[in-house]
Amino acid sequence: QVQLVESGGGLVQAGGSLRLSCLVSGRTFSNYAMGWFRQAPGKAREFVVVIGWSRGTIYYADSVKGRFTISRDNAKNTVYLQMNSLKLEDTAVYYCAAGPNGGVVRAGTPEYWGRGTQVTVSS
């Protein structure tokens, strides 16, 4: 059974930074494409970013491009999301996701989801 556990969320002022982490256990982490999604109150879950298993393929949602950076450390079974220049509209629960390829993850149909970590951006 694959488990994804997010951490690093919290309260931050607008313009600040946070780094989220997602630790994966149970399977060979390097075989999976990894992604981040978020869900704001009253809204549908939305795609944020995906990184392929080889790190060579990365796609960002336009809303976070230039501010967020995804990376992965296959030796630590961990994917990271560095979030800079945070805005009020970035407030959401952030979910980690894993799937066999970047397309599946990006489509919102990964094999596995984490339980989420709350990010709150204040003015």
C-alpha positions, 0 to 999 in steps of 0.5 A, a space after each residue: 500500500 502506498 502512503 503519501 504524507 504531506 507536511 509543511 503547511 501553515 499560516 504565512 503573510 502575503 508575499 511570504 514563502 513556505 515549503 511543502 514536503 510529501 513523503 512517499 512510502 510503500 512502493 518504489 518512489 522513483 517509478 511515479 510521477 508526482 504532483 500537487 493539487 489544491 482545494 480552496 474552500 467552496 471550490 473544486 480541487 485544482 491542479 498545481 504542478 506535476 513532475 515526471 519520474 525522471 524529473 525531466 518533465 514539469 508542468 505548472 498551472 499558470 496561476 503559480 508559474 514563476 512563484 512555485 517550484 517543484 522538486 523531488 529527491 528520489 533517495 529520500 522518497 520525497 517531493 517538495 513544493 517551494 512556494 514563494 510570493 504567496 498570495 491570498 488566493 493561494 490559501 487552500 488545502 494542498 494535496 500530494 498525488 502519485 501516478 504512473 505518468 505525468 499525464 495521468 497525474 495532471 488529469 487529476 486521476 492519480 493512483 494515490 492521494 495524500 490527506 492534505 496540508 493546510 496553507 493559509 495566506 493572510 494579508 
